[in-house]
Amino acid sequence: MERFLDVVLASLALIFLSPLFIVVSLILSRTGEREVFYLQERIGLGEKKFKVIKFATMLKDSPNIGTGFITIEGDPRVLPVGHFLRKTKINELPQLLNILVGDMSVIGPRPLTDQTFSKYPSDLQVLVRSVKPGLSGIGSIMFRDEESMLRDAFASAEYYDRVITPYKGELEKWFVSNKGLYVYIMAILVTIWVVMFPKSSLPWCAFRGLPKPPDSLQEHLNFKEM
């Protein structure tokens, strides 16, 4: 059922958004480093590697500059148009093509790089690779404003590995344990809502039983005790 919904929703979205894709592609081809798409190897279902597709928003050598794979608010590696594309999540939309070919689902854990995946404990790695990664999902919803969060003390790789990655892992564990049609549909609706209202606490109401975030993340994740 979910695969059927994935194909239908991705196809309709690509048709509906095709004018936007054309405009963004034209702008990117004439600005910044003139790159339209960014492809990066990620880990998918069964630990199969695939190339995730995004609109290019950063300097080509970004992973080897500054904070590496961590992107913070005001990151100088982000191209001028890239700030808008990342803020609105438009940069993620080419992954609809990944959904059509079957590498991803509309909803699932975010597709991880080898570097990030290796930070998860082995039991969590087994869980995450048992489902398809998603264009959106519980982790994406809760960390929708991650770049704004990652500044000052939060911008260190040590803090990311010690606090953020483990909590993201707990969220993905919750998703795998609770995945189903309700979570699939609700996650789509909540994703649309939080893109428009990023400070909303709606996710805590929509998904009961989510793991409680560490104290230092509660304010940033708009945590609401249910």
C-alpha positions as CSV (number, residue, x, y, z in Angstrom):
1,M,0.0,0.0,0.0
2,E,2.8,2.5,0.9
3,R,4.7,1.7,-2.3
4,F,1.5,2.4,-4.3
5,L,1.0,5.7,-2.4
6,D,4.7,6.6,-2.9
7,V,4.4,6.2,-6.7
8,V,1.1,8.1,-6.9
9,L,2.1,11.0,-4.6
10,A,5.6,11.3,-6.1
11,S,4.2,11.3,-9.7
12,L,1.6,13.9,-8.9
13,A,4.1,16.1,-7.0
14,L,6.5,16.0,-9.9
15,I,3.8,17.0,-12.4
16,F,2.5,19.8,-10.1
17,L,5.9,21.1,-9.2
18,S,7.5,20.9,-12.7
19,P,7.2,24.7,-13.3
20,L,9.1,25.2,-10.0
21,F,11.7,22.7,-10.9
22,I,12.3,24.5,-14.2
23,V,12.6,27.9,-12.6
24,V,15.0,26.7,-9.8
25,S,17.1,24.8,-12.4
26,L,17.4,27.9,-14.6
27,I,18.4,30.1,-11.6
28,L,21.0,27.6,-10.3
29,S,22.5,27.1,-13.8
30,R,23.2,30.8,-13.9
31,T,24.3,31.5,-10.4
32,G,26.8,30.3,-7.8
33,E,28.9,27.5,-9.2
34,R,26.4,26.8,-11.9
35,E,25.5,23.3,-10.6
36,V,21.8,22.4,-10.6
37,F,21.8,19.0,-8.8
38,Y,23.9,17.6,-6.0
39,L,24.3,13.8,-5.8
40,Q,25.6,12.1,-2.7
41,E,25.9,8.4,-1.8
42,R,23.5,7.4,1.0
43,I,22.6,4.1,2.7
44,G,19.2,2.7,1.9
45,L,17.1,-0.4,2.5
46,G,19.2,-3.4,3.3
47,E,22.3,-1.1,3.5
48,K,22.1,-0.7,-0.3
49,K,24.0,2.4,-1.5
50,F,22.2,4.8,-3.8
51,K,22.7,8.4,-4.9
52,V,20.3,10.9,-3.2
53,I,19.4,13.8,-5.5
54,K,19.1,17.4,-4.2
55,F,19.2,20.9,-5.7
56,A,22.7,22.2,-5.3
57,T,22.8,24.7,-2.5
58,M,26.5,24.7,-1.3
59,L,30.0,25.0,-2.6
60,K,31.1,21.8,-4.4
61,D,33.8,20.9,-1.9
62,S,31.6,21.7,1.2
63,P,32.2,18.3,3.0
64,N,35.9,19.1,3.1
65,I,35.5,22.7,4.3
66,G,34.5,24.3,7.7
67,T,32.2,22.1,9.7
68,G,32.1,19.2,7.2
69,F,28.8,17.4,7.0
70,I,27.3,19.7,9.7
71,T,25.6,22.8,8.2
72,I,24.9,25.7,10.6
73,E,22.8,28.8,10.4
74,G,24.7,31.4,8.3
75,D,27.1,28.8,7.0
76,P,29.4,30.6,4.5
77,R,29.5,27.5,2.3
78,V,25.8,27.9,1.4
79,L,25.3,29.7,-1.9
80,P,23.0,32.9,-1.9
81,V,20.0,31.1,-3.5
82,G,20.8,28.0,-1.4
83,H,19.7,29.8,1.8
84,F,16.2,30.1,0.5
85,L,16.1,26.6,-1.0
86,R,17.2,25.1,2.3
87,K,14.9,27.2,4.4
88,T,11.8,26.2,2.3
89,K,13.1,22.6,1.9
90,I,12.8,23.0,-1.9
91,N,16.3,21.7,-2.2
92,E,15.0,18.3,-1.1
93,L,12.3,18.0,-3.7
94,P,14.4,16.2,-6.5
95,Q,14.3,13.2,-4.1
96,L,10.8,12.6,-5.6
97,L,12.8,11.0,-8.4
98,N,14.5,8.7,-5.8
99,I,11.0,7.7,-4.6
100,L,9.8,6.9,-8.1
101,V,12.8,4.5,-8.8
102,G,12.2,2.8,-5.4
103,D,15.3,3.9,-3.5
104,M,13.2,6.0,-1.1
105,S,9.7,6.4,0.3
106,V,7.8,9.6,1.0
107,I,8.1,8.9,4.7
108,G,10.9,7.1,6.5
109,P,14.2,7.7,8.3
110,R,16.4,10.3,6.6
111,P,19.0,8.6,4.2
112,L,22.3,8.7,5.9
113,T,25.9,8.9,4.8
114,D,28.3,6.2,5.8
115,Q,29.9,8.7,8.3
116,T,26.6,9.4,10.0
117,F,25.2,5.8,9.8
118,S,28.4,4.5,11.5
119,K,27.6,6.7,14.6
120,Y,24.5,4.6,15.3
121,P,24.9,1.5,17.6
122,S,24.7,-1.8,15.7
123,D,21.1,-2.6,16.9
124,L,19.9,0.7,15.6
125,Q,21.7,0.3,12.3
126,V,19.8,-3.0,11.8
127,L,16.5,-1.2,12.4
128,V,17.2,1.7,10.2
129,R,18.3,-0.4,7.2
130,S,15.1,-2.5,7.6
131,V,13.0,0.2,6.0
132,K,13.4,2.6,3.1
133,P,14.7,6.1,3.9
134,G,12.2,8.9,3.4
135,L,11.9,12.3,1.8
136,S,10.4,13.3,5.2
137,G,9.9,11.4,8.5
138,I,9.9,11.8,12.2
139,G,13.5,12.8,12.4
140,S,13.1,15.3,9.6
141,I,10.0,16.8,11.2
142,M,11.6,17.2,14.6
143,F,14.9,18.6,13.3
144,R,13.2,20.7,10.7
145,D,15.1,23.8,11.8
146,E,18.4,22.1,12.5
147,E,20.6,24.7,10.9
148,S,19.3,27.4,13.2
149,M,19.9,25.1,16.2
150,L,23.4,24.3,15.2
151,R,25.2,27.4,16.3
152,D,27.5,28.5,19.1
153,A,27.9,25.5,21.5
154,F,25.6,23.3,19.4
155,A,27.8,23.6,16.3
156,S,30.5,21.3,17.5
157,A,30.9,17.8,16.0
158,E,31.3,16.5,19.5
159,Y,27.9,17.8,20.6
160,Y,26.3,16.5,17.4
161,D,27.7,13.0,18.0
162,R,27.1,13.0,21.7
163,V,23.6,14.5,21.9
164,I,21.9,15.0,18.5
165,T,22.8,11.8,16.7
166,P,21.7,9.5,19.6
167,Y,18.3,11.4,19.9
168,K,17.8,11.2,16.2
169,G,18.4,7.5,16.5
170,E,15.7,7.2,19.2
171,L,13.3,9.0,16.9
172,E,14.0,6.6,14.0
173,K,13.6,3.7,16.4
174,W,10.1,5.0,17.3
175,F,9.3,5.3,13.6
176,V,10.2,1.7,12.8
177,S,8.3,0.4,15.8
178,N,5.2,2.5,14.9
179,K,5.2,2.7,11.1
180,G,1.9,2.2,9.4
181,L,-0.7,4.0,7.3
182,Y,-1.6,6.5,10.1
183,V,2.0,7.5,10.7
184,Y,2.6,7.7,6.9
185,I,-0.3,10.0,6.3
186,M,0.1,12.1,9.4
187,A,3.8,12.6,8.8
188,I,3.0,14.0,5.3
189,L,0.4,16.4,6.8
190,V,2.6,17.5,9.7
191,T,5.6,18.0,7.3
192,I,3.6,20.5,5.3
193,W,2.4,22.2,8.5
194,V,5.9,22.6,10.1
195,V,7.4,23.9,6.8
196,M,4.9,26.8,7.1
197,F,5.0,27.1,10.9
198,P,8.5,25.8,12.0
199,K,7.9,26.8,15.7
200,S,4.8,24.6,16.0
201,S,4.6,22.0,18.7
202,L,2.0,20.0,16.6
203,P,4.3,17.0,16.1
204,W,4.2,16.2,19.9
205,C,0.4,16.1,19.6
206,A,0.3,14.2,16.4
207,F,2.7,11.4,17.3
208,R,2.1,10.2,20.9
209,G,4.8,8.4,22.7
210,L,7.8,10.1,21.0
211,P,11.0,9.8,23.1
212,K,11.6,12.8,25.3
213,P,14.4,14.9,24.0
214,P,17.5,15.7,26.1
215,D,17.1,18.9,28.3
216,S,19.4,20.9,26.0
217,L,17.3,20.1,23.0
218,Q,13.8,20.6,24.4
219,E,13.5,24.4,23.7
220,H,14.9,24.0,20.2
221,L,12.5,21.2,19.4
222,N,9.5,23.0,20.8
223,F,9.0,20.1,23.2
224,K,5.5,19.8,24.7
225,E,4.8,17.3,27.4
226,M,1.7,15.2,26.5
